[in-house]
Structures are given as structure tokens and as C-alpha cells.
Amino acid sequence: MNKFFKVLSVGALALTLAACNSSATPKKDTTNTSKLTLEQVYEKAVDRQSDIKSATAKMEMTQDSKVGSGEQSMEFSIESKMDMDVVVDPMAMHLSGSMTMPDMASAVQKSTEMPIEMYMKKDQGFFMKDEATNSWFKLPDEQLDSMVEQTASSADAKAQLEQLKNFIKDFKFEQTDNAYILTLDAKGDKFKELIDSEINKSMKDMGLEENPLDNLTLDKIHYVLEIDKKTFDTNKLDMNFDLKMKVEDQELSMKTKSVVTYTDFNHLKTIDIPQEIIDNAQSIPQ
């Protein structure tokens, strides 16, 4: 199951912008209108991406899942709320928040909230806190290399944007007084092609051969991207998707709702891992 969730996060990175030659349709009560086309907004957003050295993000996600069918089926929900700081060079990240999930060991249906905190810095390592013991662990360097590569790959917006040229007609392009709004409402297998290359790359990075897309059906994707009119920063990503997948001979259906809000671009110069964590963290064997 963890393998599957990793794959979904990588696939979501591919859904961003597309090029088009029409200007944005003003939403209701919009008075500050722009004549820029989607193609022009696309180019400016890519150019801006290359100037971003750091950012802060707030992420909220809910996943409602059902495994199996009939009396043997099991339903559960997972909610997560995360705050993340990212610096591009040297690649570093600090993430903190919580995840609420069902307590599978309990006979009574209840949820457990699990605090999460981790640090990653290219020249120092990948550290994760164990809240149960109030101690820190340092993960193997191989996991650090993989995390750095995936984070750097996600920052390469231009390569991801190019993948969407075949899906231009599927995007709605609108504007408010302060933002350009790109919306994708999609159904069908053709959108699996959009994320297939990213999934295959992720599988290789994790040393896996099977592509989960072979057993996956995308029932619906609703994706909204907000780009600031003045700065061309990506301020918000709102994504909902419904899917079904075969997992160990059972069908998994999942409805996911996620919102990521970005703020404080280029505010951070560095992310420093507290020396106490570096000195006292226990190394996890390879």
C-alpha cells in the first residue's frame, strides 16, 4: 500500500500547465482583466520557476478508501496536514504536521493522530522523528539520494509542462482580479499516458519493476491551478481524483482531495538541521 501512495504523489506532479492561444475568461465580478494567452502565462510561469530558490507550503489532504467488496470490504479515511519549507540549493527540506488514520489494531473503530516531523539536507542527511520515543533517526544515504533526486525532479517545472501539450483542449483557462485559474476536469484512460513516464521513472528509482498503472483506472480528475497575475508564482494547487486499482487480487477504490498553498517565495536562504538532532540521531541499518 505504501508503494501505491508513493506512486500517486509522483504522478500528481505531472499535472500542471498547458499551452494555448486564447486569453483567460474573466470570472464573475472580475474588473482587472488580462489579454495574456495561456501560452504566454505558461512561458512566464516557467521563467519564474527558474528564479525560485525557496518556498513555504501548507498541505491538506483527505483520502477515503475502500478495499474489497461485500461483507469482507473495509473502509477507512486518512487525513494529513503538513507545513513544509524547501530550499533549492543546497537541496533541503523541513516538514512538520500530523496524519490521522484508523487504528487497525483496535477492535473498536477509531482514529489515531500521528505527529510527523522530518529534515532533509543534501550534505547532512535525512532525519525523521519517532514521536513515540521522542527520538530522531537518520535514514540510510541511499534514501537521501532518492529523496534529493525526486525533490529536484519536481522542481524542474519546464520538463513537466512540456508533457501537457497533447492535452491543451482539456484545460479551462480563466482569470480573477489577482490570478489565472487553470482547471482540468478529466475522465478516461488517456490521462494515464500523462503520468506514465513519471510512474515508470519512480518505479526504477525505488528498485521496482511493476507499473501500478497497469491495474489502475482513473474515474475522475478535478485539478485547479492558481497563478499570481503579477509575479507568476504558483500560489495554489487544488486536486481531487477518484480511482480504482487492483491490489493483491482485491480492488481498491480511493477518493482523494488535496490542497497545497504556497507562500513566502525566496524568503528562506537556508534550512539548518539542529545540531542536537545530528549528534544524537540513531542510524537505521541498511
VMD Tcl script that draws the C-alpha trace (Angstrom):
set ca {
  {0.00 0.00 0.00}
  {2.82 2.42 0.81}
  {4.26 1.72 -2.64}
  {0.97 2.79 -4.19}
  {0.76 6.07 -2.25}
  {4.31 6.98 -3.35}
  {3.32 6.38 -6.96}
  {0.28 8.64 -6.68}
  {2.33 11.51 -5.31}
  {4.78 11.27 -8.21}
  {2.00 11.08 -10.78}
  {0.35 14.20 -9.42}
  {3.47 16.22 -10.17}
  {2.89 15.80 -13.89}
  {-0.47 17.64 -13.85}
  {0.36 21.37 -14.07}
  {0.03 23.70 -17.11}
  {-0.67 23.59 -20.86}
  {-0.04 25.97 -23.76}
  {-2.93 27.63 -25.61}
  {-3.54 30.71 -27.77}
  {-6.68 32.21 -26.18}
  {-6.84 34.71 -23.30}
  {-8.37 33.83 -19.95}
  {-12.15 34.13 -19.50}
  {-12.93 36.57 -16.65}
  {-14.81 35.08 -13.72}
  {-17.78 36.94 -12.25}
  {-17.01 40.42 -10.84}
  {-13.52 40.46 -12.37}
  {-12.55 44.00 -13.39}
  {-8.76 43.70 -13.71}
  {-8.59 41.66 -16.91}
  {-5.51 40.46 -18.80}
  {-5.11 39.74 -22.51}
  {-2.26 37.27 -21.98}
  {-2.82 33.90 -23.61}
  {-2.34 30.61 -21.82}
  {0.83 30.08 -23.83}
  {2.23 33.40 -22.58}
  {1.24 32.64 -18.99}
  {2.86 29.24 -19.40}
  {6.17 30.74 -20.53}
  {6.19 33.33 -17.76}
  {5.39 30.70 -15.12}
  {8.28 28.54 -16.36}
  {10.65 31.53 -16.36}
  {9.57 32.42 -12.83}
  {10.11 28.84 -11.69}
  {13.81 29.10 -12.53}
  {14.09 32.10 -10.16}
  {12.53 30.37 -7.15}
  {15.19 29.39 -4.60}
  {12.90 28.61 -1.66}
  {9.24 28.42 -0.67}
  {6.86 27.53 2.14}
  {3.89 25.22 1.54}
  {0.83 24.23 3.53}
  {-0.69 20.89 2.50}
  {-4.03 19.36 3.46}
  {-5.21 16.00 2.11}
  {-8.07 13.59 2.73}
  {-8.19 10.06 1.31}
  {-11.36 7.96 1.57}
  {-10.59 4.35 0.64}
  {-12.45 1.07 0.28}
  {-10.77 -2.31 -0.13}
  {-12.66 -5.42 -1.24}
  {-16.40 -5.86 -1.67}
  {-19.41 -7.21 0.17}
  {-19.13 -8.25 3.80}
  {-15.37 -8.56 3.50}
  {-14.88 -4.94 2.45}
  {-13.08 -2.42 4.61}
  {-13.45 1.35 4.50}
  {-11.08 3.87 6.08}
  {-10.04 7.51 5.85}
  {-6.66 9.19 6.18}
  {-6.26 12.92 6.79}
  {-2.97 14.79 6.75}
  {-1.99 18.38 7.45}
  {1.59 19.40 6.74}
  {3.73 22.54 6.73}
  {6.86 22.37 4.60}
  {9.83 24.64 3.92}
  {12.00 23.90 0.88}
  {15.33 25.40 -0.24}
  {16.63 24.51 -3.71}
  {20.43 24.89 -3.33}
  {21.68 23.04 -1.46}
  {18.50 20.94 -1.59}
  {16.92 20.98 1.87}
  {13.50 20.43 3.42}
  {11.79 20.68 6.80}
  {8.36 19.11 7.12}
  {6.08 19.02 10.16}
  {2.44 18.20 10.74}
  {0.17 15.31 11.54}
  {-1.60 12.37 9.95}
  {-4.88 10.95 11.22}
  {-5.53 7.33 10.30}
  {-7.59 4.37 11.51}
  {-6.19 2.25 14.34}
  {-6.13 -1.15 12.69}
  {-5.14 -2.88 15.94}
  {-8.21 -1.68 17.80}
  {-11.38 -3.76 17.94}
  {-13.39 -0.54 18.09}
  {-13.31 1.67 15.01}
  {-11.32 4.76 15.95}
  {-8.68 7.04 14.51}
  {-5.22 7.90 15.77}
  {-3.41 11.16 15.17}
  {0.29 10.73 14.47}
  {2.62 13.77 14.58}
  {5.23 13.88 11.80}
  {8.47 15.81 11.56}
  {11.49 15.35 9.30}
  {14.53 17.20 8.00}
  {16.47 16.62 4.81}
  {19.62 18.37 3.62}
  {21.81 17.19 0.79}
  {25.13 17.45 2.62}
  {23.88 16.30 6.05}
  {21.30 13.54 5.66}
  {17.64 12.60 6.02}
  {16.29 12.66 9.61}
  {12.88 11.54 10.88}
  {11.44 11.89 14.39}
  {9.89 8.98 16.28}
  {7.20 10.67 18.37}
  {6.62 7.56 20.49}
  {10.15 7.72 21.92}
  {10.80 11.43 21.27}
  {13.99 10.47 19.43}
  {15.42 11.02 15.96}
  {16.59 8.53 13.35}
  {18.91 9.06 10.41}
  {17.86 7.16 7.31}
  {20.39 5.43 5.01}
  {22.18 7.65 2.49}
  {20.54 5.71 -0.37}
  {17.16 7.05 0.75}
  {18.60 10.55 0.95}
  {19.87 10.32 -2.63}
  {16.44 9.17 -3.82}
  {14.65 11.95 -1.91}
  {17.00 14.64 -3.27}
  {16.54 13.35 -6.83}
  {12.73 13.29 -6.55}
  {12.63 16.77 -4.99}
  {14.92 18.17 -7.69}
  {12.85 16.47 -10.40}
  {9.64 18.03 -9.10}
  {11.32 21.44 -9.20}
  {12.04 21.01 -12.93}
  {8.72 22.53 -13.97}
  {9.60 23.09 -17.61}
  {10.09 19.39 -18.36}
  {6.75 18.57 -16.73}
  {4.92 21.37 -18.52}
  {6.06 20.09 -21.91}
  {4.22 16.82 -21.28}
  {0.87 18.61 -21.32}
  {0.95 19.92 -24.89}
  {-1.18 16.97 -26.01}
  {-3.91 17.94 -23.53}
  {-4.38 21.62 -24.38}
  {-8.08 21.31 -25.24}
  {-8.86 19.67 -21.90}
  {-8.00 22.76 -19.81}
  {-10.29 25.65 -18.94}
  {-8.43 28.99 -18.74}
  {-9.99 31.70 -16.53}
  {-8.93 34.73 -14.54}
  {-9.85 36.71 -11.43}
  {-8.55 40.15 -10.47}
  {-5.41 38.61 -8.96}
  {-4.86 35.19 -10.52}
  {-5.00 33.00 -13.60}
  {-7.07 29.85 -12.98}
  {-6.38 26.64 -14.89}
  {-8.92 23.86 -14.45}
  {-8.89 20.29 -15.67}
  {-11.96 18.05 -15.38}
  {-10.97 14.71 -16.87}
  {-12.10 11.14 -17.23}
  {-10.74 8.13 -19.07}
  {-7.57 6.18 -19.67}
  {-5.90 8.75 -21.93}
  {-4.79 10.71 -18.87}
  {-2.85 7.69 -17.68}
  {-0.46 8.47 -20.53}
  {0.19 11.83 -18.92}
  {1.70 10.30 -15.79}
  {3.02 7.02 -17.20}
  {6.59 8.24 -17.81}
  {6.82 9.71 -14.32}
  {5.47 6.49 -12.79}
  {7.99 4.35 -14.67}
  {10.84 6.60 -13.55}
  {9.64 6.44 -9.96}
  {9.46 2.65 -10.09}
  {13.09 2.47 -11.24}
  {14.18 4.91 -8.53}
  {12.60 2.64 -5.92}
  {14.04 -0.52 -7.47}
  {10.63 -1.81 -8.54}
  {9.62 -3.29 -11.88}
  {5.83 -3.42 -11.82}
  {3.95 -0.35 -13.04}
  {0.77 0.14 -10.92}
  {-0.88 1.92 -13.86}
  {-1.34 -1.50 -15.48}
  {-4.06 -2.20 -12.90}
  {-5.33 1.34 -12.35}
  {-8.45 3.10 -13.62}
  {-8.82 6.86 -13.27}
  {-12.54 7.54 -12.81}
  {-12.23 11.31 -12.42}
  {-9.66 14.10 -12.06}
  {-10.51 17.64 -10.98}
  {-7.45 19.85 -10.88}
  {-7.19 23.61 -10.27}
  {-4.01 25.64 -10.51}
  {-3.80 29.30 -9.46}
  {-1.00 31.53 -10.82}
  {-0.42 35.02 -9.47}
  {-1.04 37.68 -12.13}
  {1.79 39.96 -11.02}
  {4.56 37.54 -10.05}
  {3.51 34.38 -11.96}
  {4.12 32.37 -8.79}
  {2.10 29.19 -8.43}
  {0.08 30.07 -5.33}
  {-2.30 27.13 -5.01}
  {-2.91 23.60 -6.25}
  {-6.32 22.01 -5.65}
  {-6.69 18.43 -6.81}
  {-9.43 15.82 -6.45}
  {-9.31 12.42 -8.08}
  {-11.23 9.14 -7.92}
  {-9.56 5.90 -8.92}
  {-9.74 2.14 -8.71}
  {-6.85 -0.28 -8.59}
  {-6.16 -3.98 -8.15}
  {-4.02 -4.55 -5.05}
  {-3.08 -8.16 -4.25}
  {-6.17 -9.55 -6.03}
  {-8.51 -7.10 -4.31}
  {-9.98 -3.89 -5.66}
  {-9.02 -0.63 -4.00}
  {-11.18 2.41 -4.66}
  {-9.96 5.79 -3.45}
  {-11.24 9.34 -3.40}
  {-8.53 11.91 -2.71}
  {-8.90 15.62 -2.04}
  {-5.78 17.74 -1.61}
  {-4.96 21.43 -1.39}
  {-1.43 22.85 -1.45}
  {-0.92 26.57 -0.80}
  {2.49 28.18 -1.47}
  {3.74 31.32 0.28}
  {6.97 33.16 1.12}
  {8.83 32.55 -2.14}
  {12.59 33.17 -1.82}
  {12.21 34.09 1.86}
  {14.49 31.35 3.19}
  {18.22 31.34 2.47}
  {18.94 28.02 4.15}
  {17.40 25.31 6.31}
  {19.59 24.35 9.25}
  {19.13 20.98 10.94}
  {19.59 21.48 14.72}
  {22.99 20.18 15.77}
  {21.38 18.26 18.64}
  {19.45 16.16 16.11}
  {22.56 15.46 14.01}
  {24.61 14.48 17.09}
  {22.01 12.23 18.74}
  {20.14 10.64 15.83}
  {20.31 6.83 15.63}
  {21.28 5.41 12.25}
  {18.84 2.98 10.68}
  {20.69 -0.08 9.27}
  {20.60 -0.52 5.50}
}
mol new
graphics top color blue
foreach p $ca { graphics top sphere $p radius 0.5 }
foreach p [lrange $ca 0 end-1] q [lrange $ca 1 end] { graphics top cylinder $p $q radius 0.2 }
display resetview
